[in-house]
Amino acid sequence: MKKAFLAGLILSFYLHSFSQSVEEPAQKPVQVNWSGFILNQLYFDSRKNLDAVDGQVVLFPLPKDMSADGEDLNGVPNLNLLSLASRIRSAISGPDVFGATSSGLIEIDFTSRASSATVRFRQAWVKLTWKNTELLTGRTWHPLSSTDVSPIVNALNWGAPFQPFNRSDQIMLTRYMGKLSLTGSLIFQNDYTTNGPAGKSFLYQTNSLHPELNLQVKYRSEGLILGAGADYKKILPRTQTTSPSTGLKYSTNESFSSLAFIGYAQIKTGKLTVASKSIYATNISENLMAGGFGISSLDSVTGRETYAPYKHWYIWGNVMYGNIWKAGVFGGYFRNLGATENLAAGTAVYGLGEKIAYMYRITPVISYTSGRATLAAEVECNTAAYGTIDHADKGKIINTDEVTGVRVLFSLLWTF
């Protein structure tokens, strides 16, 4: 009797365990994979630049600043060695949720503040992947960066100010349809922000109550990527003004909209990679690109303003050949096309590179890879045409003078 009872109890236990395993399948374990790199960069600059991260990210050569004795105060060469851009990345996979596979990523480097190696938050996102649909939420590269078609250079500017350089908090939904994909994004500024009356701030966008909208379509096949997209952004530069005559304060809700259109292509065949990207945009200075906006009218009683964004055209091309040994060249160009309206006389223009009429860059690159280490060298030649703003002719840049700056860069990259 006892043996029969014990056998029944054991059988009941196994049947219950089996039913539980059928009803509640075992969850996938959480897996964390660490990766990153240590990067040392030695660079020489022929003159001062508008840059970031203690000079590791170069945007434009600074304009001439002549002293009383005829010397260019910005024509000062410098030499430096830095490793602040070294990076740590944690890729995470976890159990299925909502019928989708789940994954995430956290990434940091040490370039938080100039002149100090402090941790900076780069990326943190969660991705849910279904059969033909993908949802990503968190901070990652801005869709205009389109990272699968981007410059192959060693400089940390990554092709900026011709290539968008921006990581933003966003909600991104992608639908895959064979070789085609359609992506829509809602984007919020945080680290990379618009320049305005109070300096750089995410408040210009958040006060507008309107996330940035981006839509892109992409075709991908073996060795070929083609893409195009559009971007819409709304900015509210001020919530209050001060009367120039009485000093009294007034509320304001004057905003303006900005548009961007992008097209890009990349071909890979054997050891050869050829890529190019072109963008026509208004006011995208938060992407470390030349752009901004001016004041088209100013009320002398209330101090209220209306605004006119600047139009720019940007293009870059990149050719790279090789595997262990690689050699190539990057070229970029942008032109300031003026604002959408005439600007009020004597008023400020807010943005980045707002007095540059055009700029071009040529960068030959060579590298050698052995295992996890890569030695690289490149020469970056930047020429920018600075001038004065003609408020009466839609803020166009006149009386230009070209300034050229050269950077010679050597780097050692070790990945893990």
Sequence and secondary structure as in RCSB ss.txt:
>XXXX:A:sequence
MKKAFLAGLILSFYLHSFSQSVEEPAQKPVQVNWSGFILNQLYFDSRKNLDAVDGQVVLFPLPKDMSADGEDLNG
VPNLNLLSLASRIRSAISGPDVFGATSSGLIEIDFTSRASSATVRFRQAWVKLTWKNTELLTGRTWHPLSSTDVS
PIVNALNWGAPFQPFNRSDQIMLTRYMGKLSLTGSLIFQNDYTTNGPAGKSFLYQTNSLHPELNLQVKYRSEGLI
LGAGADYKKILPRTQTTSPSTGLKYSTNESFSSLAFIGYAQIKTGKLTVASKSIYATNISENLMAGGFGISSLDS
VTGRETYAPYKHWYIWGNVMYGNIWKAGVFGGYFRNLGATENLAAGTAVYGLGEKIAYMYRITPVISYTSGRATL
AAEVECNTAAYGTIDHADKGKIINTDEVTGVRVLFSLLWTF
>XXXX:A:secstr
 HHHHHHHHHHHHHHHHHHHHHHS      EEEEEEEEEEEEEEESS EEEEGGGTEEEEE    B TTS BTT 
  EEEEE TT EEEEEEEEEEETTEEEEEEEEEESBSBTTB B EEEEEEEEEE SSEEEEEEEEE GGG TTS 
   SSTTTTTTTS   EEEEEEEEEEETTEEEEEEEEE SSS EEETTEEESHHHHTTT  EEEEEEEEEETTEE
EEEEEEEEEE   SEEE TTT  EEE    EEEEEEEEEEEEEETTEEEEEEEEEEES GGGTSSEEEEEEEE T
TT  EEEEEEEEEEEEEEEEEESSEEEEEEEEEEEEEEESS   TT  EEEESTTEEEEEEEEEEEEEEETTEEE
EEEEEEEEEEEEEEEGGGTTEEEEEEEEEEEEEEEEEEEE 
